[in-house]
Amino acid sequence: MSTRNLSRMLGGLFKAPRRRQPDPYRVSRPAAKNLAAAHDIEIEQLKPGFNVWPPKALAEEADEFAGDHYANDWDEVLERVQAYVAALAPAKA
């Protein structure tokens, strides 16, 4: 066996493990989940993406996402949840 082949075989065994990629949604995911739970907003996980359903207390006319509840990622989910919470605020006051 040549030195080159041996180094290729052993090189795969002794490589450092790949570094884990940072979670881009580590802040938005728990924020969206906690805010949604506090305001009765449903987050439906799809493959891929999510549907974010408004709380029952929100009037249909006040739903700015009517007809399009789909979000691509947790950042968009958080934006929609925050929009629903903001729409609920005047109703509660």
C-alpha angles and dihedrals in degrees: 000000000000123000090242094057091045092052091050092051095045094040091066091052097050102041117124113255116263115266113250114248113241115255106252092200100047091115102035097045099061092036091055093044094049094045092046092050092050093052102036094251116152122223110196113196114219131178100272112012136349143269115223112202121199122242116267089241091066115093115238091240090057094057104106090186096052109151094013114062094150122122125184100211144358093276090059091044090055091049091053094045090050090049091052091048090050090049090051095050097077091046092055095047 
